[in-house]
Amino acid sequence: MHKLKKEFIFHYPLKHKVVKDLKIVTEHVGDLVIEGIGYFNPSASPIDVFDRYTVDIEFIRWNGTDIKPVLEVTGVLEDLEEAAIRYFANQLENSMNKAA
């Protein structure tokens, strides 16, 4: 079977923890806009989401600027790829359930 290919865009929230009034709070800094192409392999086991779904991230934008090259150098890209795979898998599963 052929892999299904579909474009996606999602917002990844950036948060960090700070101390305010002697309490640790999580602040929302902003969102990264992640654009890419997701692939669905129907012949792979439905148990392993990372075999069944893969993504190619084309752009990661922060305030309109593509920062993907910076994230590749710093090694943060793997976390975003994992989040993108989970997002894509969830979107595709939801759309297939609606179609059924």
Phi, psi and omega per residue, in radians:
M1 nan 2.636 3.128
H2 -1.492 2.640 3.056
K3 -1.305 2.454 3.034
L4 -1.462 2.372 -3.087
K5 -2.097 2.298 -3.107
K6 -2.630 2.396 3.095
E7 -1.340 2.650 3.095
F8 -2.556 2.728 3.022
I9 -2.443 2.300 3.030
F10 -2.569 2.812 -3.105
H11 -1.790 2.192 3.139
Y12 -1.845 2.013 -3.086
P13 -1.263 2.324 3.047
L14 -1.739 2.182 -3.120
K15 -2.340 2.676 2.990
H16 -2.571 2.722 -3.081
K17 -1.675 2.381 3.100
V18 -2.369 2.841 3.094
V19 -1.774 2.159 3.073
K20 -2.326 2.243 3.140
D21 0.913 0.754 3.117
L22 1.093 0.394 3.078
K23 -2.203 2.506 3.056
I24 -1.489 2.134 3.128
V25 -2.196 2.656 3.095
T26 -1.744 2.181 3.123
E27 -1.872 2.434 3.058
H28 -1.477 2.065 -3.101
V29 -1.523 -0.636 -3.104
G30 2.828 -2.950 -3.133
D31 -2.187 2.448 2.924
L32 -1.570 2.427 3.061
V33 -1.773 2.020 -3.079
I34 -1.868 2.180 -3.140
E35 -2.104 2.402 3.125
G36 -2.987 -2.926 3.112
I37 -2.144 2.266 3.108
G38 -1.840 2.622 -3.134
Y39 -2.195 2.377 3.116
F40 -2.022 2.169 3.121
N41 -1.880 1.722 -3.070
P42 -1.162 -0.317 -3.131
S43 -1.456 -0.198 3.117
A44 -1.380 2.779 -3.126
S45 -1.098 2.313 3.111
P46 -1.203 -0.205 -3.128
I47 -1.305 -0.656 -3.083
D48 -1.747 1.780 -3.081
V49 -1.090 -0.515 -3.075
F50 -1.421 -0.273 2.978
D51 -1.538 -0.603 -3.066
R52 -1.358 -0.558 -3.095
Y53 -2.215 2.432 3.018
T54 -2.401 2.794 3.128
V55 -2.394 2.629 2.927
D56 -2.043 1.932 3.129
I57 -1.451 2.172 -3.127
E58 -1.646 -0.737 -3.112
F59 -2.435 2.525 2.944
I60 -2.248 1.944 -3.026
R61 -1.872 2.393 3.017
W62 -2.172 2.007 -3.092
N63 0.924 0.701 3.078
G64 1.500 -0.119 -3.112
T65 -1.803 2.321 3.112
D66 -1.308 2.014 -3.123
I67 -1.922 0.243 -3.117
K68 -0.984 -0.769 3.135
P69 -1.035 -0.625 3.116
V70 -1.165 -0.739 -3.128
L71 -1.199 -0.547 3.072
E72 -1.127 -0.719 -3.119
V73 -1.211 -0.679 -3.081
T74 -1.431 -0.195 3.094
G75 1.470 0.226 -3.115
V76 -1.511 -0.213 -3.031
L77 -1.071 -0.559 -3.109
E78 -1.057 -0.723 3.115
D79 -1.105 -0.687 3.136
L80 -1.241 -0.619 3.079
E81 -1.122 -0.719 3.107
E82 -1.099 -0.760 3.108
A83 -1.114 -0.666 3.132
A84 -1.158 -0.696 3.107
I85 -1.111 -0.784 3.137
R86 -1.112 -0.725 3.108
Y87 -1.090 -0.863 -3.108
F88 -1.069 -0.770 3.130
A89 -1.062 -0.764 3.139
N90 -1.111 -0.780 3.138
Q91 -1.098 -0.764 -3.107
L92 -1.194 -0.729 3.112
E93 -1.097 -0.732 3.123
N94 -1.112 -0.723 -3.131
S95 -1.219 -0.592 3.100
M96 -1.232 -0.625 3.114
N97 -1.185 -0.632 3.106
K98 -1.192 -0.613 -3.125
A99 -1.265 -0.444 -3.086
A100 -1.368 nan nan
